[in-house]
């Protein structure tokens, strides 16, 4: 899927969808187009950055130590 974007120098382009995140992170574009219209990277809520620290539940993932111990068992 190709997504219309506008670079900081004002040039328009079409980029593949998997490149959009990188362009946003690197501030390589100033706008891109969604179904709803043009999204400005600096002005609009493009993403909601949520830290993992917001999770207050029990940690259920295995630690590296637990994984290493399991390998020794088998």
N, C-alpha and C positions, 0 to 999 in steps of 0.2 A: 504494500500500500504506500502511495506517495502522499506526503503531507506538504502543503504550501508553507514556506517560511520566509521571513524577511531578516536579512543579515544587518549588523550594525551600520554598514555603509549604505543601506537602503536597497540593495539588490534583492530581487525575489528569486526563489528557487523552489524546487520540489526535492524532498529528501525521503529516503526510505524510513518507515516507522521506527525501526530499531535504532536509528541514529538520533532520533529526537531527544531522548534522555541525555545523551552525551552533549549535544549542542546546548541544551538548557543548562546543564551542570557547568559547562565551560564558558557560559555566557556568549556562545557563538552566534546566537540569534536574538532578536529583540521581540519578534512576534511569530506565532504559528497559528494555523487555522484549524478550528474544531468545527463540528456541525453547527454549533451555536454562533460561530463567527470568529473573528480574530482575537487572539489572546495575547496580551502584552506581558512579557516575562517579568518585568519589574513592577507592574501595577496590579496584575491580577493574581489570584491564588492559583498558581499552576499546580502546586503539590502541597500536601500537608505533611510536613516533616515530623514524624513522631519517633521519639527515642524509645528504645527497648526498655528503658528504665521506667516507663509509665506502666508497665505490666506489674501488677502486684500479686499475682498468683504464685503457686509453687513452681520452682524450676524443675522441669521434667527431662531436660536434655541430658545426655550422658556427658560427663567431663572426659577430657583426654586421658586422665588417670584411670577412670573406670573402663574406658575402651581398651587401654593397654593391658589392664588386668584380665579382661575377658579374653584377649588374644592369648595370653599366657596359659589360661585354663584349657583352651582347646588345643 
